[in-house]
């Protein structure tokens, strides 16, 4: 009779993966192999998953900012946030050509918190967040945090890509769901969006806390990715003293990314 020792039994056995976690990773790996967008039906068929659980998993990944849905072709695609999971390793090997390296350099030059966000309905989901140093006095949000699209500088930049009537619709929905009861002045927001279209940047003062401010500019469009914006978070008095310099640094960083 073949009798295994306890040591052999331990080595031979492997932990069973948690089904939902296993499937979420498989969905991301499916996109890596496919290298283009897919519908929920295509994902479910390729991975032999039930349609209902596939829909729930894809919806969760979209909510977290790892997938985005295109109304144009009705396909889901991975976002930049998926790439950023391994960006620290990419930096170790290809530092000169790293998106994160460029954003870190921007943080160091401006002495500001640098955050990259994309719009999710009435919110902005921040998928990257960097500080120039641990001791700096800069504004910073942890990756994954949500901020109201109508009140954050990044949100205003992203809304500037929308038509005035769509901005009104989005702002009305935001006002209806505002958890803190703060109501956005819709005509003022539309005016800000128009100004942003002309000058290329937006700001939020005394937000998300009194005494703090944000300056934001749109990232160059990346194929297959949603519109994104990069934000500088600093003290309000710093914006008032250095606004032109901070905007110039943002523009230089965006030009570098275009190249």
C-alpha positions as CSV (number, residue, x, y, z in Angstrom):
1,X,0.0,0.0,0.0
2,X,1.3,3.5,-0.9
3,X,1.4,5.4,2.3
4,X,2.4,9.1,2.2
5,X,4.2,10.8,5.0
6,X,2.7,13.9,6.5
7,X,5.5,16.0,4.9
8,X,4.8,14.4,1.4
9,X,1.1,15.0,1.9
10,X,1.6,18.6,2.7
11,X,3.8,19.1,-0.4
12,X,1.5,17.2,-2.7
13,X,-1.6,19.2,-1.7
14,X,-2.3,22.8,-2.8
15,X,-4.8,25.3,-1.5
16,X,-8.0,25.5,-3.5
17,X,-8.5,29.0,-5.0
18,X,-11.4,31.1,-3.9
19,X,-13.7,30.9,-6.9
20,X,-14.6,34.6,-7.2
21,X,-10.9,35.7,-6.9
22,X,-9.8,33.0,-9.3
23,X,-12.4,34.0,-11.9
24,X,-11.6,37.7,-11.5
25,X,-7.9,37.1,-12.3
26,X,-8.9,34.8,-15.2
27,X,-11.0,37.6,-16.7
28,X,-8.0,39.9,-16.6
29,X,-5.8,37.2,-18.1
30,X,-8.4,36.6,-20.8
31,X,-8.1,40.2,-21.9
32,X,-4.3,39.9,-21.8
33,X,-4.5,37.0,-24.3
34,X,-7.3,38.5,-26.4
35,X,-5.8,42.0,-26.6
36,X,-9.0,43.7,-27.5
37,X,-12.5,44.4,-26.0
38,X,-15.1,41.8,-25.3
39,X,-18.7,41.5,-24.3
40,X,-19.9,39.7,-21.2
41,X,-21.3,36.9,-23.5
42,X,-17.9,36.5,-25.1
43,X,-16.1,36.4,-21.8
44,X,-18.5,33.8,-20.3
45,X,-18.3,31.6,-23.4
46,X,-14.5,31.7,-23.5
47,X,-14.0,30.9,-19.8
48,X,-17.1,28.6,-19.5
49,X,-18.6,30.8,-16.7
50,X,-22.3,31.2,-16.0
51,X,-23.5,34.4,-17.7
52,X,-25.0,35.8,-14.4
53,X,-21.8,35.4,-12.4
54,X,-19.7,36.7,-15.3
55,X,-21.9,39.8,-15.4
56,X,-21.4,40.4,-11.6
57,X,-17.7,39.9,-11.7
58,X,-17.2,42.2,-14.8
59,X,-19.5,44.8,-13.1
60,X,-17.3,44.6,-9.9
61,X,-14.1,45.1,-11.9
62,X,-15.7,48.0,-13.7
63,X,-16.8,49.6,-10.4
64,X,-13.2,49.3,-9.1
65,X,-11.8,50.9,-12.2
66,X,-10.0,47.9,-13.7
67,X,-12.4,47.6,-16.6
68,X,-14.3,50.2,-18.6
69,X,-17.4,49.9,-20.8
70,X,-17.6,51.7,-24.1
71,X,-21.1,52.9,-25.2
72,X,-19.7,53.3,-28.7
73,X,-19.1,49.6,-29.4
74,X,-20.6,48.0,-26.2
75,X,-17.3,46.3,-25.3
76,X,-15.5,46.0,-22.0
77,X,-11.7,46.7,-21.9
78,X,-9.0,46.9,-19.2
79,X,-8.1,50.3,-18.0
80,X,-4.7,51.8,-17.1
81,X,-5.3,50.7,-13.5
82,X,-4.6,47.0,-14.5
83,X,-1.2,48.1,-15.9
84,X,-0.4,50.1,-12.8
85,X,-0.6,47.0,-10.6
86,X,2.8,46.0,-11.9
87,X,4.1,49.4,-12.6
88,X,6.7,49.2,-9.7
89,X,8.2,46.2,-11.5
90,X,8.1,48.0,-14.9
91,X,10.0,50.9,-13.3
92,X,12.7,48.6,-12.1
93,X,13.5,47.4,-15.6
94,X,12.3,50.3,-17.9
95,X,12.5,53.4,-15.7
96,X,13.2,55.8,-18.5
97,X,10.0,54.8,-20.4
98,X,7.6,54.4,-17.4
99,X,4.4,56.3,-17.1
100,X,4.7,56.1,-13.3
101,X,8.2,57.5,-13.5
102,X,6.9,60.5,-15.4
103,X,4.2,61.1,-12.9
104,X,6.7,60.7,-10.0
105,X,8.9,63.3,-11.7
106,X,6.0,65.6,-12.0
107,X,5.3,65.2,-8.2
108,X,9.0,66.0,-7.4
109,X,9.1,69.1,-9.7
110,X,5.8,70.5,-8.3
111,X,6.1,69.3,-4.7
112,X,2.5,68.3,-5.1
113,X,0.5,65.1,-4.8
114,X,-0.1,63.7,-8.2
115,X,-3.3,61.7,-8.9
116,X,-4.8,60.2,-12.0
117,X,-8.5,59.6,-12.3
118,X,-11.2,58.5,-14.7
119,X,-14.9,59.2,-14.6
120,X,-17.4,56.7,-13.3
121,X,-20.9,58.1,-13.6
122,X,-21.2,60.9,-11.0
123,X,-17.7,60.2,-9.5
124,X,-14.0,60.2,-10.4
125,X,-12.2,57.0,-9.5
126,X,-8.5,57.7,-8.8
127,X,-6.3,54.9,-10.1
128,X,-2.9,56.3,-9.3
129,X,-1.7,58.4,-6.4
130,X,1.8,59.6,-5.7
131,X,3.6,61.9,-3.3
132,X,6.9,63.7,-4.0
133,X,8.1,62.4,-0.6
134,X,6.8,61.0,2.6
135,X,7.6,64.2,4.5
136,X,6.0,66.6,2.0
137,X,3.0,68.7,2.8
138,X,0.9,67.8,-0.2
139,X,-2.7,66.6,-0.9
140,X,-3.0,62.8,-1.5
141,X,-5.8,60.3,-1.9
142,X,-5.2,56.5,-1.7
143,X,-5.6,54.7,-5.1
144,X,-9.2,53.6,-5.6
145,X,-10.8,56.5,-3.8
146,X,-14.0,58.1,-5.3
147,X,-14.6,61.9,-5.5
148,X,-17.7,63.7,-6.8
149,X,-17.2,64.4,-10.5
150,X,-18.8,67.9,-10.3
151,X,-16.6,69.1,-7.4
152,X,-13.1,67.8,-8.0
153,X,-10.7,69.5,-10.5
154,X,-10.2,66.2,-12.3
155,X,-14.0,65.7,-12.6
156,X,-14.4,69.2,-14.1
157,X,-11.7,68.4,-16.7
158,X,-13.5,65.2,-17.7
159,X,-16.9,67.0,-17.8
160,X,-15.5,69.5,-20.1
161,X,-15.4,66.8,-22.8
162,X,-19.2,66.5,-22.5
163,X,-21.9,68.6,-24.1
164,X,-23.5,71.3,-21.9
165,X,-26.8,69.3,-21.8
166,X,-25.0,66.2,-20.7
167,X,-23.2,68.1,-18.0
168,X,-26.5,69.3,-16.7
169,X,-27.9,65.8,-16.7
170,X,-24.8,64.4,-14.8
171,X,-24.9,67.3,-12.3
172,X,-28.6,66.8,-11.7
173,X,-28.0,63.1,-10.9
174,X,-25.1,64.1,-8.6
175,X,-27.3,66.6,-6.7
176,X,-30.0,64.0,-6.3
177,X,-27.6,61.4,-4.8
178,X,-25.3,63.8,-2.8
179,X,-24.7,62.0,0.5
180,X,-23.5,65.2,2.3
181,X,-26.4,67.3,1.0
182,X,-24.0,69.7,-0.9
183,X,-25.7,70.9,-4.1
184,X,-23.7,71.8,-7.2
185,X,-24.5,75.1,-8.9
186,X,-25.2,73.7,-12.3
187,X,-25.0,77.0,-14.4
188,X,-21.7,77.8,-12.6
189,X,-20.4,74.3,-13.4
190,X,-21.3,74.6,-17.0
191,X,-19.4,77.9,-17.2
192,X,-16.4,76.3,-15.6
193,X,-16.5,73.4,-18.1
194,X,-16.6,76.0,-21.0
195,X,-13.6,77.8,-19.5
196,X,-11.8,74.5,-19.2
197,X,-12.4,73.7,-22.8
198,X,-10.7,77.0,-23.8
199,X,-7.7,77.1,-21.4
200,X,-7.2,73.3,-20.9
201,X,-7.2,73.1,-17.1
202,X,-9.6,73.2,-14.1
203,X,-9.2,73.9,-10.4
204,X,-11.0,73.2,-7.2
205,X,-10.3,75.5,-4.2
206,X,-11.0,74.5,-0.5
207,X,-11.7,70.9,-1.7
208,X,-11.8,68.2,-0.5
209,X,-10.8,70.0,2.7
210,X,-10.6,73.7,3.6
211,X,-7.2,75.2,2.8
212,X,-6.4,72.7,0.1
213,X,-6.7,72.9,-3.7
214,X,-6.4,70.9,-6.9
215,X,-5.3,71.8,-10.4
216,X,-6.1,69.2,-13.2
217,X,-5.5,68.7,-16.9
218,X,-6.6,65.9,-19.3
219,X,-4.2,63.1,-20.1
220,X,-3.4,62.6,-23.8
221,X,-6.0,60.1,-25.1
222,X,-4.9,56.5,-25.0
223,X,-6.4,54.1,-27.5
224,X,-9.0,51.8,-25.9
225,X,-8.9,53.8,-22.6
226,X,-11.5,56.1,-21.0
227,X,-10.7,59.8,-20.8
228,X,-8.4,60.4,-17.8
229,X,-7.2,63.5,-15.9
230,X,-4.1,64.2,-13.8
231,X,-4.4,66.3,-10.7
232,X,-1.9,68.2,-8.6
233,X,-2.9,68.5,-4.9
234,X,-1.4,71.3,-2.9
235,X,-2.1,73.9,-0.3
236,X,-4.5,76.6,-1.5
237,X,-2.0,79.4,-0.9
238,X,0.5,77.5,-3.1
239,X,-1.9,77.4,-6.0
240,X,-2.5,81.2,-5.6
241,X,1.2,81.8,-5.6
242,X,2.4,79.3,-8.2
243,X,-0.6,78.7,-10.5
244,X,1.2,79.6,-13.7
245,X,4.2,77.5,-12.9
246,X,2.1,74.5,-11.9
247,X,0.0,74.7,-15.1
248,X,3.3,75.0,-17.1
249,X,4.6,71.8,-15.4
250,X,1.3,70.0,-16.2
251,X,1.6,71.0,-19.8
252,X,5.2,69.9,-20.1
253,X,4.3,66.5,-18.6
254,X,1.3,66.1,-21.0
255,X,3.5,67.0,-24.0
256,X,6.1,64.4,-22.9
257,X,3.4,61.7,-22.7
258,X,2.2,62.6,-26.2
259,X,5.7,61.9,-27.5
